[in-house]
Amino acid sequence: MENGYYVDLPAFTGRNVPITEIAIAIGKTPQYIRYGLQHGIFNFGYAVKNDTSSEFNYYCPDKKVWEETGYFKEVPDE
């Protein structure tokens, strides 16, 4: 390969990485991660607020988490 690079990518599945798992991986608290997602500070996931509630739902796909933090954990199918 001429002037090229080969990168061995993880086997992404679209798994929703739990907030607590991300927090442990980057050494922060889950509250820190939630705040960052709610305010658009982090680009590795989404925080969606239900109109009829004060609660948020979070979706952090494994590929976006890996792209932004370098963290990836392969989880076998159950």
Secondary structure as GFF3:
##gff-version 3
##sequence-region A 1 78
A	DSSP	alpha_helix	19	26	.	.	.	ID=ss1
A	DSSP	alpha_helix	30	38	.	.	.	ID=ss2
A	DSSP	beta_strand	46	49	.	.	.	ID=ss3
A	DSSP	beta_strand	56	59	.	.	.	ID=ss4
A	DSSP	alpha_helix	62	69	.	.	.	ID=ss5
###
